[in-house]
Structures are given as C-alpha cells and as structure tokens.
Amino acid sequence: MGPKSDPNATTAEDAAALRAAGLDDREIFESTTWIAPRLTFATVNDALGAAPDPELRAKVPAAVRTNGHVRQVTVHSCGCEDASVPAAPGSAV
C-alpha cells in the first residue's frame, strides 16, 4: 500500500493493510480525519506557490528536505521567486 493520488481509489485491501499494521477502525478514522485537512491545506499552498519561511525551512530535517517535501525556491536578482517541488526519488519525471 502506498500513497493515493485519488482518495476515492482507497480499497478494502488498503484498510486491511492498515489493520495488519496494528491500527484499529477508530485509529484509521482518526488518521483520516487529521490527514484530510492537512492535504487540503497543502493543496492550497501548492496552488498559491507558497513556500515555508527560510527560518522554518532550515529546521526541517535533511531527509525531508531532500525527499521532495519542501519547496526549492530560487530568488532572482529582481527579488521575484520561483518555487518548485522536486520529484520524489524513484518517481517518473
């Protein structure tokens, strides 16, 4: 079981894998209700091109920064910024 790009594609097998990992139905429900708003927030940030402040970005563990979870921001001489999200290792580009 891996990440889903379509939440409607979640299957009974996905839930069974979570149960096999030790989660009960309540924990699966609680996880879902915490993850859904976080994904919404991240989607809005991505749509707006928002990036973490440099101070916050500096506190993110290197493993997270290098796995495509933190935007790479290029500041040009004009002061404008280009933000991009690098592809996760092993993903098709």
Rosetta blueprint (number, residue, H / E / L):
1 M L
2 G L
3 P L
4 K L
5 S L
6 D L
7 P H
8 N H
9 A H
10 T L
11 T L
12 A H
13 E H
14 D H
15 A H
16 A H
17 A H
18 L H
19 R H
20 A H
21 A L
22 G L
23 L L
24 D L
25 D H
26 R H
27 E H
28 I H
29 F H
30 E H
31 S H
32 T H
33 T H
34 W H
35 I H
36 A H
37 P H
38 R H
39 L H
40 T H
41 F H
42 A H
43 T H
44 V H
45 N H
46 D H
47 A H
48 L H
49 G L
50 A L
51 A L
52 P L
53 D L
54 P H
55 E H
56 L H
57 R H
58 A H
59 K H
60 V L
61 P L
62 A H
63 A H
64 V H
65 R H
66 T L
67 N L
68 G L
69 H L
70 V L
71 R L
72 Q E
73 V E
74 T E
75 V E
76 H L
77 S L
78 C L
79 G L
80 C L
81 E E
82 D E
83 A E
84 S E
85 V L
86 P L
87 A L
88 A L
89 P L
90 G L
91 S L
92 A L
93 V L
